[in-house]
Amino acid sequence: MAYTLVDDIPKIIEALRSGFRSGKTRPIAYRKEQLKQLGYVLQENTAAFLEALKSDLGRPHFESEVHEIIPTLSAVKDTYNNVAKWARTESAPFNPVSFSMHPKVIKDPKGTVLVIVPFNLPVMLSFIPLMGAIAAGNTVLVKPSELAPATSQLLAELIAKYLDPDVVRVVQGGVEETSKILELQWDHIVYTGGPRVARIISAAAAKHLTPLTLELGGKSPVIIDPKSDLRLAARRIWWAKLVNAGQICVAPDYVLVPREIRDQFIKEVHRVHAEFFPNGAETSNSYSRIVTKGHADRLAQLIQKTEGVVVIGGEVDVEQKYIAPTIILDPSPEEPLMKEEIFGPILPVISVQDVDEAIEFVNARDHPLALYVFSQDSGFRTKVAKNTQSGAFVCNELLFHVAAYGLPLGGTGPSGYGQVRGKFGFDTFTHFRASIDQAGWVDTLLLWRRYAPYNQYNQKFLSWVTGDLFPDRARRSWKAWLPPIVATIVGVVGAVVLI
């Protein structure tokens, strides 16, 4: 991986700003061409990405293609198909007072955007914000993670090959390069990662009043209804926890299980685990590795220091970056395992009395990026939804909401703010610009009364015509309808006679 020279970074950013000022990103046809090229980056280089992700994360090709490449390519295609509709200028809703102004909302690009990408899903989390920014007409700098060097290098090479360098660039590097990037002014910043770095980025953005989108993960819980299908729940939860060895921001972080079914749930997970890895996970070609030895050591310490009971797994090999799929029963709520996002294949199972205790447990912690519920009872699901807050609320499934058509991706509170993906991503990178075009005849018929010298008659008349009051508390008088009716009649007559 070749780091970008720090002295070159301001020049790269200025080139992107010049590209934006040139106006070339404004036409929809140009945006669609760049989106098409972005799709070809994936479509024509899938094998290279699979190898890069295998090198960086030890991830099986199956997981990389099915869980990252294919959903990302689908999202690019969706953006390509819809960008013209999303970018269309919209007329404001009809209002009898303001309709003569022809009020409209213009969809303007924000300018030059920075996307800072994590190591865990380096392709998806580069492309999702990138496609939204391009669709909205911005220029973009992508900063991939130095912890995924093979993927970062491949992204840099392919983006330079397929996309207009006036519009998209990649800067590679670590802390020094990122610090230099953050010294400079941006029109929007997207960061996916942890809260510590998010605070650094937020402080840098505040110097320029730069808007941010932060996707920060957190501890995403699973709440299980005692009447749910435990076999289905165990299979889906264990699968979701072990994709990418748990290194996914929306991975289930802990499970809240009623005491009456706890042992049965553990039994079902044992059965599923044996199906997934009949010869063990360490030698399986269906199981990933942890990104670095340092991250593996952190996870090993969580297992070693837990006050809970290890009922599945627990084996570690830090040198090989291997952490076994592990379930820990009833750890202390105060230990590090339950205080920080795990970001690995360790799943605490917490015994609770009922759904009320589960809700109380969730609400005593930061709002998660996702909250998962397994229940066939709509009343149970509704109770959890109405009494909790989370970035996403998902029933009887896990992870798939990230790739579901038409849904936003984003957190709330400490799990982040702002949204990307699809139309929501387009809106994130768009300035909604208010516009009016007032006709001259309006002054002739009505608005000449706004000018000085002011008098009481004009004040009362304009207040009456343009006022829009709440109905009388007792009963709305027919007189209350007169002002909008008069304004509408005057507007229509003026339009017909004077235009």
TISEMI-66367 format. One record per residue (C-alpha): residue number from 1; x, y, z; residue in one letter. Coordinates in steps of 0.001 Angstrom, whole numbers, plus 500000, padded with zeros to 6 digits. Example, Ala and Ser with C-alpha at 12.3 -4.5 7.8 and 13.67 -1.06 7.14 Angstrom:
% residues 2
(node 1 (512300 495500 507800) A)
(node 2 (513670 498940 507140) S)
% end
This chain:
% residues 499
(node 1 (500000 500000 500000) M)
(node 2 (501545 503304 498856) A)
(node 3 (500765 506182 501198) Y)
(node 4 (499899 509519 499619) T)
(node 5 (502499 512231 500175) L)
(node 6 (501234 514615 502831) V)
(node 7 (502339 517639 500804) D)
(node 8 (500213 516436 497882) D)
(node 9 (496979 516304 499861) I)
(node 10 (496093 520037 499609) P)
(node 11 (496741 519879 495849) K)
(node 12 (494454 516877 495469) I)
(node 13 (491672 518597 497365) I)
(node 14 (492077 521797 495367) E)
(node 15 (491802 519744 492170) A)
(node 16 (488498 518344 493436) L)
(node 17 (487267 521826 494310) R)
(node 18 (488221 523039 490846) S)
(node 19 (486357 520094 489372) G)
(node 20 (483250 521101 491284) F)
(node 21 (483546 524781 490345) R)
(node 22 (483841 523834 486683) S)
(node 23 (480189 522763 486746) G)
(node 24 (480879 519413 485110) K)
(node 25 (479123 517504 487911) T)
(node 26 (475829 519361 487431) R)
(node 27 (474365 517535 484397) P)
(node 28 (472473 514368 485291) I)
(node 29 (473949 512585 482277) A)
(node 30 (477448 513149 483641) Y)
(node 31 (476494 511873 487082) R)
(node 32 (474951 508758 485560) K)
(node 33 (478095 508099 483551) E)
(node 34 (480217 508279 486705) Q)
(node 35 (477776 506002 488550) L)
(node 36 (477925 503519 485700) K)
(node 37 (481714 503553 485894) Q)
(node 38 (481476 503026 489646) L)
(node 39 (479358 499947 488998) G)
(node 40 (481926 498636 486530) Y)
(node 41 (484634 499023 489169) V)
(node 42 (482868 496265 491088) L)
(node 43 (481398 494258 488253) Q)
(node 44 (484614 493903 486278) E)
(node 45 (486926 493421 489255) N)
(node 46 (485012 491183 491640) T)
(node 47 (487732 488527 491762) A)
(node 48 (490379 491118 492623) A)
(node 49 (488236 492504 495442) F)
(node 50 (487603 489013 496824) L)
(node 51 (491339 488358 496979) E)
(node 52 (492058 491740 498562) A)
(node 53 (489414 491187 501239) L)
(node 54 (490774 487687 501875) K)
(node 55 (494246 489156 502326) S)
(node 56 (493102 491913 504686) D)
(node 57 (490470 490108 506748) L)
(node 58 (490961 486407 506126) G)
(node 59 (487379 486527 504939) R)
(node 60 (485869 483696 502869) P)
(node 61 (485103 484636 499269) H)
(node 62 (481486 483605 499852) F)
(node 63 (480992 486215 502570) E)
(node 64 (482734 488967 500624) S)
(node 65 (480744 488420 497450) E)
(node 66 (477339 487693 498979) V)
(node 67 (477439 490140 501885) H)
(node 68 (479457 493017 500454) E)
(node 69 (480032 493031 496690) I)
(node 70 (476559 492036 495478) I)
(node 71 (474567 494370 497801) P)
(node 72 (476887 497244 496953) T)
(node 73 (476574 496696 493218) L)
(node 74 (472795 496529 493603) S)
(node 75 (472845 499856 495458) A)
(node 76 (474895 501478 492676) V)
(node 77 (472389 500241 490096) K)
(node 78 (469470 501585 492147) D)
(node 79 (471139 504989 492446) T)
(node 80 (471889 505035 488711) Y)
(node 81 (468258 504250 487894) N)
(node 82 (466796 506887 490221) N)
(node 83 (469204 509827 490219) V)
(node 84 (467235 511803 487612) A)
(node 85 (464057 511531 489695) K)
(node 86 (465813 512364 492955) W)
(node 87 (467523 515435 491475) A)
(node 88 (464370 516893 489923) R)
(node 89 (463357 520377 491083) T)
(node 90 (460162 520165 493136) E)
(node 91 (457311 522642 493340) S)
(node 92 (456259 523541 496861) A)
(node 93 (452773 522427 498002) P)
(node 94 (450004 524779 496894) F)
(node 95 (449301 527690 499196) N)
(node 96 (446847 530489 498264) P)
(node 97 (449110 533201 499647) V)
(node 98 (452410 532109 498113) S)
(node 99 (451477 530254 494935) F)
(node 100 (452054 533345 492763) S)
(node 101 (455713 533234 493798) M)
(node 102 (456146 529862 492026) H)
(node 103 (457963 528436 495071) P)
(node 104 (460306 525587 494254) K)
(node 105 (462972 523457 495913) V)
(node 106 (466162 523171 493875) I)
(node 107 (468438 520174 494582) K)
(node 108 (471954 521612 494672) D)
(node 109 (475140 519651 495400) P)
(node 110 (476976 520663 498561) K)
(node 111 (480441 520803 497010) G)
(node 112 (483436 518643 497923) T)
(node 113 (482822 515718 500258) V)
(node 114 (485161 513640 502435) L)
(node 115 (484423 509945 503063) V)
(node 116 (486489 508223 505771) I)
(node 117 (486151 504444 505541) V)
(node 118 (486660 501715 508195) P)
(node 119 (488480 498411 507695) F)
(node 120 (485617 495994 508287) N)
(node 121 (483512 496531 505138) L)
(node 122 (485927 498626 503091) P)
(node 123 (484178 498183 499750) V)
(node 124 (480573 498710 500831) M)
(node 125 (481381 501576 503180) L)
(node 126 (483400 503339 500483) S)
(node 127 (480836 502901 497748) F)
(node 128 (477583 503602 499647) I)
(node 129 (478441 507226 500542) P)
(node 130 (480454 507684 497349) L)
(node 131 (477518 506843 495089) M)
(node 132 (475215 509193 497012) G)
(node 133 (477701 512039 496779) A)
(node 134 (478253 511515 493042) I)
(node 135 (474508 511256 492396) A)
(node 136 (473981 514576 494171) A)
(node 137 (476624 516252 491978) G)
(node 138 (479517 516537 494423) N)
(node 139 (483209 515831 494107) T)
(node 140 (484582 513308 496592) V)
(node 141 (487762 512349 498413) L)
(node 142 (487811 508775 499732) V)
(node 143 (490137 507890 502615) K)
(node 144 (490197 504077 503046) P)
(node 145 (491481 502396 506189) S)
(node 146 (495187 501631 506419) E)
(node 147 (494182 498469 508332) L)
(node 148 (492886 496997 505056) A)
(node 149 (495928 497780 502865) P)
(node 150 (495230 495414 499964) A)
(node 151 (491673 496668 499529) T)
(node 152 (492772 500274 499979) S)
(node 153 (495404 499922 497261) Q)
(node 154 (492943 498243 494909) L)
(node 155 (490361 500975 495482) L)
(node 156 (492944 503657 494745) A)
(node 157 (494029 501985 491505) E)
(node 158 (490546 501220 490189) L)
(node 159 (488962 504549 491077) I)
(node 160 (491816 506319 489294) A)
(node 161 (491297 504047 486275) K)
(node 162 (487493 504164 485995) Y)
(node 163 (486388 507542 487362) L)
(node 164 (487078 511157 486467) D)
(node 165 (490030 512363 488617) P)
(node 166 (488454 515820 488699) D)
(node 167 (485560 514301 490626) V)
(node 168 (486811 511378 492740) V)
(node 169 (490213 510822 494336) R)
(node 170 (491616 508406 496903) V)
(node 171 (494149 509349 499569) V)
(node 172 (495915 506454 501293) Q)
(node 173 (497613 506676 504644) G)
(node 174 (497329 506609 508404) G)
(node 175 (497043 509130 511204) V)
(node 176 (499374 511735 509672) E)
(node 177 (497592 511769 506327) E)
(node 178 (494150 511806 507935) T)
(node 179 (495168 514656 510233) S)
(node 180 (496264 516687 507224) K)
(node 181 (492978 515982 505470) I)
(node 182 (491023 517157 508503) L)
(node 183 (492909 520453 508670) E)
(node 184 (491286 521470 505406) L)
(node 185 (487751 522664 504738) Q)
(node 186 (485035 520331 503474) W)
(node 187 (481404 520749 502510) D)
(node 188 (480380 517471 504148) H)
(node 189 (482198 514671 505980) I)
(node 190 (481078 511061 506344) V)
(node 191 (482817 508889 508916) Y)
(node 192 (482141 505278 509830) T)
(node 193 (483971 503949 512866) G)
(node 194 (484269 504365 516607) G)
(node 195 (483308 507207 518950) P)
(node 196 (486876 508157 519935) R)
(node 197 (487900 509046 516382) V)
(node 198 (484443 510511 515735) A)
(node 199 (485078 513100 518439) R)
(node 200 (488386 514056 516801) I)
(node 201 (486688 514418 513423) I)
(node 202 (483805 516373 514939) S)
(node 203 (486219 518815 516565) A)
(node 204 (488051 519329 513268) A)
(node 205 (484772 519800 511385) A)
(node 206 (483547 522318 513947) A)
(node 207 (486372 524706 513037) K)
(node 208 (484822 525094 509580) H)
(node 209 (481189 524439 510600) L)
(node 210 (481240 521408 508322) T)
(node 211 (478168 519144 508466) P)
(node 212 (478828 515531 509440) L)
(node 213 (477322 512113 508981) T)
(node 214 (478566 509689 511639) L)
(node 215 (477878 505955 511715) E)
(node 216 (479355 504710 514987) L)
(node 217 (477934 501302 515773) G)
(node 218 (477453 500547 519450) G)
(node 219 (476025 497575 521309) K)
(node 220 (473128 496266 519219) S)
(node 221 (470924 493994 521366) P)
(node 222 (468671 491067 520533) V)
(node 223 (465484 490600 522563) I)
(node 224 (463874 487162 522400) I)
(node 225 (460214 486495 523085) D)
(node 226 (459804 483262 525116) P)
(node 227 (457157 482168 522603) K)
(node 228 (459401 482689 519565) S)
(node 229 (460837 479986 517323) D)
(node 230 (464093 479374 519217) L)
(node 231 (465638 477190 516553) R)
(node 232 (465156 479901 513924) L)
(node 233 (466340 482619 516308) A)
(node 234 (469485 480699 517271) A)
(node 235 (470407 479989 513654) R)
(node 236 (469948 483562 512467) R)
(node 237 (471583 485170 515491) I)
(node 238 (474641 482890 515389) W)
(node 239 (475013 483413 511640) W)
(node 240 (474803 487207 511989) A)
(node 241 (477280 487239 514864) K)
(node 242 (479895 485275 512926) L)
(node 243 (479764 487041 509546) V)
(node 244 (483183 488675 509156) N)
(node 245 (484023 487219 512603) A)
(node 246 (481663 489709 514207) G)
(node 247 (483447 492744 512762) Q)
(node 248 (480288 494467 511533) I)
(node 249 (478819 497605 513061) C)
(node 250 (475286 496152 513107) V)
(node 251 (476287 492706 514387) A)
(node 252 (474280 491524 517396) P)
(node 253 (476316 492541 520443) D)
(node 254 (474385 490727 523166) Y)
(node 255 (471191 488691 523578) V)
(node 256 (468517 489206 526226) L)
(node 257 (466802 485862 526878) V)
(node 258 (464024 485053 529363) P)
(node 259 (465345 482739 532096) R)
(node 260 (462674 480163 531339) E)
(node 261 (464100 479492 527864) I)
(node 262 (467776 480389 528395) R)
(node 263 (469084 476823 528558) D)
(node 264 (467035 475809 525533) Q)
(node 265 (468421 478769 523569) F)
(node 266 (472010 477804 524464) I)
(node 267 (471260 474229 523417) K)
(node 268 (469970 475423 520040) E)
(node 269 (473088 477544 519481) V)
(node 270 (475271 474503 520287) H)
(node 271 (473381 472523 517656) R)
(node 272 (473690 475294 515046) V)
(node 273 (477385 475768 515822) H)
(node 274 (478035 472083 515158) A)
(node 275 (476230 472402 511818) E)
(node 276 (478169 475500 510784) F)
(node 277 (481584 474118 511768) F)
(node 278 (481498 470290 511915) P)
(node 279 (485308 470153 512125) N)
(node 280 (485714 473293 514217) G)
(node 281 (485896 476961 513251) A)
(node 282 (489692 477314 513339) E)
(node 283 (490254 475175 510243) T)
(node 284 (487003 476106 508511) S)
(node 285 (487026 477974 505211) N)
(node 286 (483727 479563 506296) S)
(node 287 (485180 481662 509106) Y)
(node 288 (487109 484941 509029) S)
(node 289 (490013 486260 511055) R)
(node 290 (490393 489406 513163) I)
(node 291 (491934 492320 511283) V)
(node 292 (495082 492767 513434) T)
(node 293 (496875 491054 516313) K)
(node 294 (496118 494090 518455) G)
(node 295 (492388 493733 517859) H)
(node 296 (492630 489984 518500) A)
(node 297 (494446 490595 521782) D)
(node 298 (491739 493035 522904) R)
(node 299 (489087 490371 522287) L)
(node 300 (491177 487725 524045) A)
(node 301 (491345 489978 527100) Q)
(node 302 (487560 490360 527110) L)
(node 303 (487207 486576 527263) I)
(node 304 (489956 486128 529846) Q)
(node 305 (488616 488769 532243) K)
(node 306 (484907 488027 532028) T)
(node 307 (482913 487261 535153) E)
(node 308 (480472 485250 533064) G)
(node 309 (480585 481587 532063) V)
(node 310 (482021 480578 528687) V)
(node 311 (479542 478011 527349) V)
(node 312 (480745 477881 523732) I)
(node 313 (484234 478535 522374) G)
(node 314 (486709 480670 524258) G)
(node 315 (489808 479507 522366) E)
(node 316 (492171 482168 521024) V)
(node 317 (495340 482346 518945) D)
(node 318 (496414 485972 518850) V)
(node 319 (499368 485289 516547) E)
(node 320 (497013 483824 513949) Q)
(node 321 (494394 486532 514676) K)
(node 322 (491933 483768 515549) Y)
(node 323 (489169 484186 518104) I)
(node 324 (486815 481230 518368) A)
(node 325 (483067 481805 518122) P)
(node 326 (482260 482333 521782) T)
(node 327 (479167 482613 523966) I)
(node 328 (479494 483997 527485) I)
(node 329 (476567 483519 529820) L)
(node 330 (475594 486325 532206) D)
(node 331 (478726 488481 532321) P)
(node 332 (478689 491411 534734) S)
(node 333 (476971 494487 533287) P)
(node 334 (479936 496507 534556) E)
(node 335 (482753 494561 532887) E)
(node 336 (484404 495784 529642) P)
(node 337 (482591 493108 527628) L)
(node 338 (479308 494878 528376) M)
(node 339 (480626 498442 528355) K)
(node 340 (482193 498670 524889) E)
(node 341 (481233 497506 521420) E)
(node 342 (482679 494003 521086) I)
(node 343 (483348 494016 517330) F)
(node 344 (484282 490360 517317) G)
(node 345 (482803 486837 517524) P)
(node 346 (481902 486979 521227) I)
(node 347 (478211 486932 522155) L)
(node 348 (477096 487623 525732) P)
(node 349 (473756 486054 526666) V)
(node 350 (471972 487918 529468) I)
(node 351 (469172 486303 531473) S)
(node 352 (466120 488501 532103) V)
(node 353 (462785 487931 533755) Q)
(node 354 (460570 489355 531020) D)
(node 355 (460309 491895 528212) V)
(node 356 (460024 494781 530663) D)
(node 357 (463393 493937 532197) E)
(node 358 (464868 493562 528705) A)
(node 359 (463611 497005 527692) I)
(node 360 (464947 498508 530914) E)
(node 361 (468352 496916 530249) F)
(node 362 (468507 498347 526721) V)
(node 363 (467371 501804 527791) N)
(node 364 (470045 501989 530497) A)
(node 365 (472640 502075 527703) R)
(node 366 (473391 504240 524676) D)
(node 367 (470966 504040 521761) H)
(node 368 (472207 501194 519535) P)
(node 369 (472687 501263 515783) L)
(node 370 (470257 498339 515484) A)
(node 371 (467814 496614 517808) L)
(node 372 (466724 493080 516958) Y)
(node 373 (463591 491296 518180) V)
(node 374 (462559 487688 517670) F)
(node 375 (458830 487299 518172) S)
(node 376 (455771 486237 516210) Q)
(node 377 (453621 488366 518530) D)
(node 378 (452904 491795 517035) S)
(node 379 (452041 493155 520478) G)
(node 380 (455440 492092 521821) F)
(node 381 (457235 493686 518865) R)
(node 382 (455233 496898 519147) T)
(node 383 (455939 497180 522861) K)
(node 384 (459685 496942 522282) V)
(node 385 (459590 499381 519362) A)
(node 386 (457572 502027 521214) K)
(node 387 (459667 501885 524370) N)
(node 388 (463180 501951 522905) T)
(node 389 (465283 504009 520497) Q)
(node 390 (467727 502714 517902) S)
(node 391 (469060 503435 514438) G)
(node 392 (467078 500488 513038) A)
(node 393 (464388 498196 514439) F)
(node 394 (464514 494702 512933) V)
(node 395 (462178 491792 513623) C)
(node 396 (462968 488096 513114) N)
(node 397 (466060 488824 511031) E)
(node 398 (469480 490456 511370) L)
(node 399 (471816 492511 509155) L)
(node 400 (469590 492493 506061) F)
(node 401 (468168 495946 506759) H)
(node 402 (471536 497360 505671) V)
(node 403 (470908 496161 502125) A)
(node 404 (467103 496442 501999) A)
(node 405 (465832 498591 499132) Y)
(node 406 (464528 502004 500127) G)
(node 407 (465783 501998 503716) L)
(node 408 (468269 504452 505241) P)
(node 409 (471451 503417 507015) L)
(node 410 (472241 505459 510094) G)
(node 411 (472241 505709 513852) G)
(node 412 (470723 507869 516542) T)
(node 413 (472375 509563 519479) G)
(node 414 (475725 507963 520377) P)
(node 415 (475379 505404 517560) S)
(node 416 (475676 508245 515058) G)
(node 417 (473600 510736 513158) Y)
(node 418 (472697 511354 509556) G)
(node 419 (471883 508731 506962) Q)
(node 420 (473358 507272 503816) V)
(node 421 (472150 504806 501190) R)
(node 422 (469702 505317 498361) G)
(node 423 (467491 508397 498334) K)
(node 424 (468489 509135 501933) F)
(node 425 (472135 509277 500894) G)
(node 426 (471330 511546 497973) F)
(node 427 (469515 513896 500344) D)
(node 428 (472448 513878 502770) T)
(node 429 (474760 515281 500105) F)
(node 430 (472200 517735 498724) T)
(node 431 (471458 521327 499668) H)
(node 432 (467724 521917 499362) F)
(node 433 (467708 525428 497955) R)
(node 434 (464555 527512 498339) A)
(node 435 (463576 529451 495213) S)
(node 436 (460773 531852 494263) I)
(node 437 (459992 533860 491140) D)
(node 438 (457454 536561 491942) Q)
(node 439 (455292 538015 489165) A)
(node 440 (455145 541800 488702) G)
(node 441 (451335 541945 488732) W)
(node 442 (451267 540997 492420) V)
(node 443 (452315 544530 493369) D)
(node 444 (449582 546017 491192) T)
(node 445 (446796 544056 492862) L)
(node 446 (447917 543401 496385) L)
(node 447 (451468 543670 497634) L)
(node 448 (451919 547389 496906) W)
(node 449 (450599 547764 500441) R)
(node 450 (453868 546374 501884) R)
(node 451 (455864 549485 500965) Y)
(node 452 (456535 552550 503116) A)
(node 453 (455078 554776 504311) P)
(node 454 (453342 552232 506551) Y)
(node 455 (449834 552851 507841) N)
(node 456 (447396 551048 510052) Q)
(node 457 (444957 550250 507249) Y)
(node 458 (447566 548438 505143) N)
(node 459 (448817 546620 508217) Q)
(node 460 (445357 545293 509042) K)
(node 461 (444572 544452 505426) F)
(node 462 (447770 542448 504880) L)
(node 463 (447400 540714 508222) S)
(node 464 (443859 539742 507269) W)
(node 465 (444666 538520 503758) V)
(node 466 (447897 536699 504525) T)
(node 467 (447087 535573 508055) G)
(node 468 (446530 531869 508700) D)
(node 469 (445231 531482 512233) L)
(node 470 (444123 528451 514176) F)
(node 471 (440337 527954 514311) P)
(node 472 (438433 529620 517123) D)
(node 473 (438451 527435 520213) R)
(node 474 (434667 527148 520215) A)
(node 475 (433854 526902 516510) R)
(node 476 (435505 528245 513408) R)
(node 477 (433571 531153 511952) S)
(node 478 (432924 531242 508215) W)
(node 479 (434747 534574 508249) K)
(node 480 (437990 532770 508979) A)
(node 481 (437895 531309 505475) W)
(node 482 (437713 534714 503777) L)
(node 483 (441421 535673 503739) P)
(node 484 (442671 532618 501816) P)
(node 485 (439658 532802 499501) I)
(node 486 (440315 536479 498749) V)
(node 487 (444011 535823 498216) A)
(node 488 (443251 532981 495816) T)
(node 489 (440721 535036 493810) I)
(node 490 (443095 537983 493545) V)
(node 491 (445887 535690 492426) G)
(node 492 (443806 533944 489785) V)
(node 493 (442381 537218 488418) V)
(node 494 (445827 538747 488276) G)
(node 495 (447238 535740 486500) A)
(node 496 (444480 535779 483879) V)
(node 497 (444261 539542 483291) V)
(node 498 (447794 540820 483662) L)
(node 499 (450106 538057 482563) I)
% end
